Amino acid sequence: MIQKGMNVFSNISSLSGGAIAAVAAKAAASSLLLRISYESIEFHTDDGRPVNVPVRFIPHPENHALREFCVVLGNVNIQGLSGASEVHVTVERVRKMTDIPDDIYIKPEYINLYLDGGEGISRLTAVERGVPAGFANIDKEARDVIFEAVADAIHFADIMPLIKITVSAISYNNSSLQFSITGGNGSVARTSQDDVLSEIAGTIQEQYESGIRNVIAVPGNAGHKYIQDNTHISMAHCIRCRNYIGDTLDMAAMVGMENFLLVGNASKLIRLAAGIMDTHTWNADGRREVFSLHTVLAGGTISQARILQDLATTDQMLAKLTEWGIRDAVMQSICVKIGDYVQNRIGGKAMKFGVIPIHQDYGILGQTPDIGDVIACVSREQFALSIKK
């Protein structure tokens, strides 16, 4: 658990309902998308004052696509929430657009986010500030700060899932009370790189202490079914290294892991061939350069390299290489260079490694040299873990 704010106030009575909902939304989104568990969240008021707001996790073991956190209000009196005891927010992945109701809030800047009111939140009975009747009673200032809090977690997750945010409020004394969520008056503290790295480090340390020595790691935050289908290795205990591949390698080698298998999205892993160990898109790309260079090294032409330079996505580049009949040769060259850079990152530490870039349509695209023993060790241990009761 991450507890924020050693030098901040904890007076939530100075916050708006929107601020409190945003805090719970940030905690829920971080848990769902980043696996970061917060005990408290900082909210920065408009006058620059940080307020530390404790949050509580509400488990939903039956639904892995949903996280719920709440803020206990106690006896504080907040506009729109008079008589309320707790504010709850659920953040949930939505699989189909048909699951999204019509009377739900959206914001053009965050086209994948949807906001609604749940239990205890009143609905508008007439048009109010341009919002039709039937929508949840959550005003614009509150909506803005809630959307911003969830979008921050998505930014670090480096994905664009459809997300439904539901704000609820309950009263211990009167279950029939209806509330409104109003005001913003600041913003939730941004997710930091340290928070994400702490979660990764905690996972690695926990696995090491439980006796695991052969680990499998995946970049990004996408689903892992296609990876498991291609590698036939259980992903139940995989380490999600997000985009911090270099840092994850450092941590695993430092604690004493023996074998480290990195598998997953080729779009991320190909960047390792350029020495890019932080694969956030905003940090560096390098895919066109990698594909173009290794096309020439694998026997392709300068003209083909120039064509690749004009393409925008990994899918387009792989399609061209497939069309030209040189995809396997290019990927073999790329994987050799990936191996060089990863070995350089690990340095003289004893940990062995392997990297396998995978594409959802083409399957396994290649692997780094001398990977056989790593795959065998990781596969055996991960299988044993998957059947362990």
C-alpha positions as CSV (number, residue, x, y, z in Angstrom):
1,M,0.0,0.0,0.0
2,I,1.2,3.5,-0.8
3,Q,0.4,6.2,1.7
4,K,0.9,9.7,0.5
5,G,1.5,12.9,2.3
6,M,3.8,13.2,5.3
7,N,3.6,17.0,5.2
8,V,0.0,17.6,4.3
9,F,-3.2,18.4,6.1
10,S,-6.0,15.9,6.5
11,N,-9.0,18.3,6.8
12,I,-11.5,17.1,4.2
13,S,-14.1,19.5,5.5
14,S,-12.4,22.2,3.3
15,L,-13.0,20.1,0.2
16,S,-15.9,20.0,-2.2
17,G,-18.0,17.0,-3.0
18,G,-16.3,16.9,-6.5
19,A,-12.9,16.9,-4.9
20,I,-13.7,14.0,-2.6
21,A,-15.2,12.0,-5.5
22,A,-12.1,12.7,-7.6
23,V,-9.9,11.4,-4.8
24,A,-11.9,8.1,-4.6
25,A,-11.9,7.9,-8.5
26,K,-8.1,8.3,-8.6
27,A,-7.6,5.5,-6.1
28,A,-10.0,3.2,-8.0
29,A,-8.5,3.9,-11.4
30,S,-4.9,3.5,-10.1
31,S,-5.9,0.1,-8.5
32,L,-7.6,-1.1,-11.7
33,L,-5.1,0.1,-14.3
34,L,-1.8,0.3,-12.5
35,R,-2.3,-2.1,-9.6
36,I,-1.3,0.7,-7.2
37,S,-3.0,0.5,-3.9
38,Y,-3.3,3.8,-2.1
39,E,-4.3,4.3,1.6
40,S,-4.6,8.1,1.0
41,I,-4.5,10.5,-1.9
42,E,-3.4,14.1,-1.9
43,F,-5.7,16.8,-3.2
44,H,-4.2,20.2,-4.1
45,T,-6.7,23.1,-3.5
46,D,-6.8,26.1,-5.7
47,D,-4.9,28.1,-3.1
48,G,-2.0,25.6,-3.3
49,R,-2.7,23.8,0.0
50,P,-2.3,20.0,-0.1
51,V,-5.0,18.0,1.7
52,N,-4.4,14.3,2.5
53,V,-7.6,12.3,2.1
54,P,-7.7,8.7,3.4
55,V,-9.4,6.2,1.1
56,R,-10.8,2.7,1.7
57,F,-10.8,-0.2,-0.7
58,I,-14.1,-2.0,-1.2
59,P,-13.4,-5.5,-2.6
60,H,-15.4,-7.1,-5.5
61,P,-13.7,-10.5,-5.9
62,E,-16.4,-11.5,-8.5
63,N,-15.5,-8.7,-10.9
64,H,-11.8,-8.2,-11.9
65,A,-12.7,-5.4,-14.3
66,L,-14.0,-3.2,-11.5
67,R,-12.4,-1.3,-8.5
68,E,-14.3,0.6,-5.8
69,F,-12.9,3.0,-3.2
70,C,-14.7,5.2,-0.8
71,V,-14.0,8.3,1.4
72,V,-15.5,8.3,4.9
73,L,-16.9,11.8,5.6
74,G,-17.6,11.4,9.3
75,N,-19.4,14.4,10.7
76,V,-18.2,17.0,8.2
77,N,-20.7,19.1,6.4
78,I,-20.0,19.4,2.7
79,Q,-22.3,21.2,0.2
80,G,-24.5,18.8,-1.6
81,L,-23.6,16.0,0.8
82,S,-25.2,17.1,4.1
83,G,-26.1,13.9,6.0
84,A,-23.9,11.7,3.8
85,S,-21.6,9.3,5.6
86,E,-19.5,8.0,2.7
87,V,-18.7,8.8,-0.9
88,H,-18.0,5.8,-3.1
89,V,-16.6,5.6,-6.7
90,T,-16.4,2.6,-8.9
91,V,-14.1,2.6,-12.0
92,E,-15.0,-0.2,-14.4
93,R,-13.7,-1.4,-17.8
94,V,-16.6,-1.4,-20.3
95,R,-16.4,-4.1,-23.0
96,K,-19.2,-2.9,-25.3
97,M,-20.6,0.5,-26.1
98,T,-24.1,-1.0,-25.7
99,D,-23.4,-1.2,-21.9
100,I,-23.2,2.6,-21.8
101,P,-26.5,4.3,-21.0
102,D,-27.6,7.4,-22.9
103,D,-28.0,9.7,-19.9
104,I,-24.3,9.6,-18.9
105,Y,-21.7,12.4,-18.9
106,I,-18.8,12.5,-21.4
107,K,-16.1,15.1,-22.1
108,P,-14.5,15.6,-25.5
109,E,-11.0,15.6,-24.1
110,Y,-11.5,12.1,-22.6
111,I,-13.5,10.2,-25.2
112,N,-13.1,6.9,-23.5
113,L,-14.4,8.0,-20.1
114,Y,-18.0,8.0,-19.0
115,L,-19.4,9.4,-15.7
116,D,-22.6,8.6,-14.0
117,G,-24.3,8.7,-10.6
118,G,-25.2,5.6,-8.6
119,E,-26.9,4.9,-5.3
120,G,-27.7,8.1,-3.3
121,I,-27.0,10.6,-6.1
122,S,-30.1,12.5,-7.3
123,R,-31.1,12.9,-10.9
124,L,-31.9,16.2,-12.6
125,T,-35.6,16.8,-13.0
126,A,-35.3,19.6,-15.5
127,V,-32.7,21.1,-17.8
128,E,-30.0,22.7,-15.7
129,R,-27.0,24.6,-17.0
130,G,-27.5,22.9,-20.4
131,V,-27.7,19.4,-18.9
132,P,-31.0,17.5,-19.8
133,A,-33.3,16.0,-17.2
134,G,-32.4,12.5,-16.1
135,F,-28.7,13.0,-15.8
136,A,-26.9,12.5,-12.4
137,N,-26.7,15.6,-10.3
138,I,-23.0,16.1,-10.7
139,D,-22.0,19.7,-11.7
140,K,-19.5,20.7,-14.3
141,E,-16.7,21.6,-11.9
142,A,-17.1,18.2,-10.1
143,R,-17.2,16.4,-13.5
144,D,-14.0,18.1,-14.7
145,V,-11.9,17.2,-11.6
146,I,-13.2,13.6,-11.6
147,F,-12.5,13.1,-15.3
148,E,-9.0,14.6,-14.8
149,A,-8.2,12.3,-11.9
150,V,-9.0,9.1,-13.8
151,A,-7.3,10.3,-17.0
152,D,-4.1,10.7,-15.1
153,A,-4.0,7.0,-14.2
154,I,-4.8,6.1,-17.8
155,H,-2.0,8.3,-19.0
156,F,0.5,6.1,-17.0
157,A,-1.2,2.9,-18.0
158,D,-0.5,3.8,-21.7
159,I,-3.8,2.3,-22.9
160,M,-7.2,3.7,-23.9
161,P,-9.8,1.4,-22.4
162,L,-13.5,2.3,-22.2
163,I,-14.0,3.3,-18.6
164,K,-17.3,3.9,-16.7
165,I,-17.0,6.0,-13.5
166,T,-19.9,5.8,-11.0
167,V,-20.2,8.1,-8.0
168,S,-22.4,7.0,-5.1
169,A,-23.1,8.4,-1.6
170,I,-24.7,6.7,1.4
171,S,-26.0,7.8,4.7
172,Y,-25.7,5.6,7.8
173,N,-28.8,7.2,9.4
174,N,-31.2,7.7,6.4
175,S,-30.9,5.4,3.4
176,S,-33.5,7.4,1.5
177,L,-31.4,10.6,1.4
178,Q,-30.4,11.9,-2.1
179,F,-27.2,13.9,-2.7
180,S,-25.5,16.0,-5.3
181,I,-21.8,16.2,-6.2
182,T,-20.7,19.8,-6.6
183,G,-17.5,21.8,-7.0
184,G,-13.9,21.2,-7.9
185,N,-11.7,23.7,-6.1
186,G,-8.4,22.1,-7.1
187,S,-7.0,18.9,-8.5
188,V,-5.8,15.5,-7.4
189,A,-2.1,15.0,-7.1
190,R,-0.6,13.5,-10.2
191,T,0.5,9.9,-10.4
192,S,4.3,9.8,-10.1
193,Q,6.8,7.5,-11.7
194,D,7.9,6.5,-8.3
195,D,4.4,5.2,-7.4
196,V,4.4,2.9,-10.5
197,L,8.0,1.7,-9.9
198,S,7.2,1.0,-6.2
199,E,4.3,-1.3,-7.3
200,I,6.6,-3.2,-9.7
201,A,9.4,-3.4,-7.1
202,G,6.9,-4.7,-4.5
203,T,5.7,-7.4,-6.9
204,I,9.2,-8.6,-7.6
205,Q,10.2,-8.6,-3.9
206,E,7.0,-10.5,-3.0
207,Q,7.7,-13.1,-5.6
208,Y,11.3,-13.5,-4.5
209,E,10.4,-13.9,-0.9
210,S,7.8,-16.5,-1.8
211,G,10.6,-18.6,-3.4
212,I,10.1,-17.7,-7.1
213,R,13.4,-17.4,-9.0
214,N,12.3,-17.7,-12.6
215,V,9.9,-14.9,-13.6
216,I,7.9,-13.8,-16.7
217,A,7.3,-10.2,-17.3
218,V,5.1,-8.3,-19.8
219,P,5.2,-4.7,-21.0
220,G,2.3,-2.4,-21.3
221,N,-1.1,-3.0,-19.8
222,A,-2.9,-5.0,-22.5
223,G,-4.6,-8.4,-22.1
224,H,-2.3,-11.4,-21.8
225,K,-4.4,-14.2,-23.4
226,Y,-2.8,-14.0,-26.8
227,I,0.6,-14.1,-25.1
228,Q,-0.3,-17.2,-23.1
229,D,-1.8,-18.8,-26.2
230,N,1.5,-18.3,-28.2
231,T,4.0,-19.1,-25.5
232,H,2.0,-21.8,-23.6
233,I,3.3,-20.4,-20.4
234,S,0.9,-19.5,-17.6
235,M,0.6,-15.7,-17.1
236,A,-1.1,-16.0,-13.7
237,H,2.0,-14.7,-11.9
238,C,3.4,-12.4,-14.5
239,I,5.1,-9.2,-13.6
240,R,3.5,-6.2,-15.3
241,C,6.5,-4.0,-16.0
242,R,4.4,-1.3,-17.7
243,N,6.8,0.6,-19.9
244,Y,9.7,0.5,-17.4
245,I,11.5,-2.4,-18.9
246,G,15.0,-1.3,-17.9
247,D,14.0,-0.6,-14.3
248,T,12.2,-3.9,-14.0
249,L,15.3,-5.7,-15.3
250,D,17.4,-3.8,-12.7
251,M,15.1,-4.8,-9.9
252,A,14.9,-8.4,-10.8
253,A,18.6,-8.8,-11.1
254,M,19.2,-6.9,-7.9
255,V,17.0,-9.1,-5.7
256,G,18.6,-12.3,-7.2
257,M,16.2,-13.7,-9.8
258,E,17.8,-16.4,-11.8
259,N,15.9,-16.3,-15.1
260,F,13.9,-13.4,-16.6
261,L,11.6,-13.9,-19.6
262,L,10.2,-10.8,-21.2
263,V,7.3,-11.5,-23.6
264,G,4.6,-9.4,-25.2
265,N,3.6,-6.7,-27.5
266,A,6.1,-6.4,-30.3
267,S,5.4,-2.7,-30.7
268,K,6.9,-2.2,-27.2
269,L,9.7,-4.7,-27.3
270,I,11.1,-3.7,-30.7
271,R,12.1,-0.4,-29.2
272,L,14.7,-2.3,-27.1
273,A,16.7,-2.8,-30.3
274,A,17.3,1.0,-30.2
275,G,18.4,0.8,-26.6
276,I,15.1,2.4,-25.4
277,M,14.4,0.9,-22.0
278,D,11.5,3.2,-21.1
279,T,8.9,2.4,-23.8
280,H,6.4,5.1,-23.1
281,T,5.3,6.6,-26.4
282,W,5.9,10.1,-25.1
283,N,9.5,9.2,-24.1
284,A,10.8,7.7,-27.4
285,D,9.6,5.7,-30.3
286,G,12.3,4.4,-32.6
287,R,10.2,1.7,-34.3
288,R,10.6,3.1,-37.9
289,E,14.4,3.5,-37.3
290,V,14.7,0.0,-36.0
291,F,12.7,-1.6,-38.8
292,S,14.4,0.4,-41.5
293,L,18.0,-0.3,-40.3
294,H,17.4,-4.0,-39.8
295,T,15.6,-4.3,-43.2
296,V,18.9,-3.2,-44.8
297,L,21.0,-5.4,-42.5
298,A,18.8,-8.4,-43.3
299,G,19.3,-8.0,-47.1
300,G,16.5,-5.5,-47.9
301,T,17.0,-2.4,-50.1
302,I,17.3,1.2,-49.3
303,S,14.1,1.8,-51.1
304,Q,12.3,-0.6,-48.8
305,A,13.8,1.1,-45.8
306,R,12.5,4.4,-47.1
307,I,9.0,3.0,-47.5
308,L,9.1,1.8,-43.8
309,Q,10.1,5.3,-42.8
310,D,6.8,6.6,-44.1
311,L,4.6,4.2,-42.2
312,A,3.0,5.0,-38.9
313,T,2.3,1.7,-37.1
314,T,4.0,-1.5,-36.2
315,D,1.1,-3.4,-38.0
316,Q,1.8,-1.5,-41.2
317,M,5.5,-2.2,-41.1
318,L,5.1,-5.9,-40.3
319,A,2.6,-6.2,-43.2
320,K,5.2,-4.7,-45.6
321,L,7.9,-7.0,-44.4
322,T,5.6,-10.0,-44.8
323,E,4.7,-8.8,-48.3
324,W,8.4,-8.6,-49.2
325,G,9.1,-12.0,-47.7
326,I,11.8,-10.8,-45.3
327,R,9.9,-10.5,-42.0
328,D,11.6,-13.4,-40.3
329,A,15.1,-12.3,-41.3
330,V,14.4,-8.7,-40.2
331,M,13.0,-9.9,-36.8
332,Q,16.0,-12.2,-36.3
333,S,18.4,-9.3,-36.8
334,I,16.3,-7.1,-34.4
335,C,16.2,-9.8,-31.7
336,V,20.0,-10.1,-31.8
337,K,20.3,-6.4,-31.1
338,I,17.7,-6.6,-28.4
339,G,19.8,-9.3,-26.7
340,D,22.8,-7.1,-26.9
341,Y,21.1,-4.1,-25.3
342,V,19.4,-6.2,-22.5
343,Q,22.7,-7.9,-21.7
344,N,24.4,-4.5,-21.5
345,R,21.7,-3.4,-19.1
346,I,22.0,-6.4,-16.8
347,G,25.8,-6.0,-16.9
348,G,27.8,-8.5,-14.9
349,K,24.8,-9.8,-12.8
350,A,24.1,-13.5,-12.9
351,M,20.5,-13.3,-14.1
352,K,19.9,-14.9,-17.5
353,F,17.2,-13.5,-19.7
354,G,15.2,-14.0,-22.9
355,V,13.0,-11.7,-24.9
356,I,10.1,-12.8,-27.2
357,P,8.2,-10.2,-29.2
358,I,4.7,-11.3,-30.1
359,H,2.0,-10.0,-32.5
360,Q,-1.7,-10.8,-32.1
361,D,-2.0,-11.8,-35.8
362,Y,1.5,-13.1,-36.6
363,G,2.2,-14.8,-33.3
364,I,5.8,-15.1,-32.1
365,L,8.0,-12.9,-34.3
366,G,11.4,-14.0,-32.9
367,Q,13.5,-14.5,-29.8
368,T,16.8,-13.4,-28.4
369,P,19.8,-15.8,-28.8
370,D,20.5,-18.6,-26.3
371,I,17.0,-18.4,-24.8
372,G,16.3,-22.2,-24.5
373,D,17.3,-22.7,-20.9
374,V,15.5,-19.5,-19.8
375,I,12.2,-20.6,-21.4
376,A,12.5,-24.1,-19.8
377,C,13.2,-22.8,-16.3
378,V,10.5,-20.1,-16.4
379,S,7.9,-22.5,-18.0
380,R,8.5,-25.1,-15.3
381,E,8.2,-22.8,-12.4
382,Q,5.3,-20.8,-13.8
383,F,3.4,-24.1,-14.5
384,A,4.1,-25.3,-10.9
385,L,2.8,-22.0,-9.6
386,S,-0.4,-22.2,-11.7
387,I,-1.4,-25.6,-10.3
388,K,-0.3,-24.9,-6.7
389,K,-3.3,-24.8,-4.4
